[in-house]
């Protein structure tokens, strides 16, 4: 399945008393069980954010590709997410696991630092 880089899935503005949050969903092309891991990530993150309370999911950035260094150039959802972070359009991002953002630890740490400097809250599913 081909996904657009960004899809608005929520309302125009967050529900009163909540903060807007965006999901980043990524599936490697080489996922073993061939199931829709994008949907599994969406369900897990929605449940987590609902249980926490205080969030309105506004939209999704999606990549159905690898997190390898060469593949990052083609990850349209990732590129759009980071452009929107730099443009100060996003205040919070939820992702399934940190390795969904990048496989290289130093680049994950750099991204977390960039988000902190931009005032972006990060939420990660934990088990």
N, C-alpha and C positions, 0 to 999 in steps of 0.2 A: 504494500500500500504506500502511496506517495502522500506525504503530509505537507501542508503549507508551512513556511517558516514560523509564522505567527497566526493564531486564530483567537479572536475575542470570543470567549465562551460565557462570560458573565455579563452583568448589567453594565450600563454606561458609567455608573458610579457605585461605590461600595455601599452595602447595606448600612444604615445608620448604626453607629457604635462599633463598627468593624474597620479593619485596615485592608486595603487592596493588596493582593498577593498574586503572583504569576507562577505557573508551573513550568519547569523545564523537564522535558521527557525525551529520552534518547534510547534507542535500541540498536545494538550492533547487528549488522547484516548476518552475522554468524551465530545468532542465538540458536542453541541446540534444540529446544523443544518446539520450535516453529510456531508457538502460540503468540498472541498479540501482547507482547510485554509492554507496549505503550499503554494499552488499556489497563493492564495490571498496575503499572506505575500510577496512572491517573486515579484508579480506585484507591490504592494505598494512600496516596497523598491527600485525596479528598477526605478519606476517613480520618487521617491524622489531623488535618486542619479543622475538621468539624469537631473532633474530640477536644482539641485545644480551645476552640471558640475564638471569636474576635477577628476572624478573617473572612474576606469575600474573594473568591477566586475570580479573577478578571479575565484571564486568558492563558493560552498555552504556547510555548515555544517548543517545537518538536523537530527532532532529527532522527531519521531511520538509517543511521550509518555508524561507522566505526569512530572510536575516539583516538585512533592512532594519529601520529603527527601529520602524515600526508593527508589524511581524511579531514582534518580540522579545516582545511581550506575549502571543503565542499559543504561543511555543516552550516546550512543557511539559518536554521533556528538559533544555533549558538552565536553566530555572527550578529543576527538581529537582536538577540537578547543583550549582548554586550554593547551594541550601538545604542539601544534604548536605556541601558544603565548609564552610559556616558552622557546621554541627552537628558538625564535626570527624570525619565518618564516612569521609572520603577523604584519602589521603595522596599519591596520584599520579593524573594524568589524561593520557591520550594522545589527540591529535587529529591529523587529517590535514594541515590547513593552518590557520594562524592566522585566515585569513578565514572559516573554518568557524565560528569562535566569534562574530565580530562584524565587520561591514564598516567600522565607524568606528574609525580608528586610535587615537584618544584613549581610547575605551572598551576596546579590546584591551589597551592599556597599563595602564589602571586595573584590569582583570581580572587581568592578570599580577601586578601589585602586590598585589592582594587575595590571590591564591594564595600568593605569596611570604610575606606576613605570616602566613598560615595554615599555612605549612610544607608546602604542597602542591607536589610535584615535577611539572613539566610536560614532556611528551615530544611532539615533533612530527616527523612524517615529513619527511625532507629528501631532495632529489634532487640 
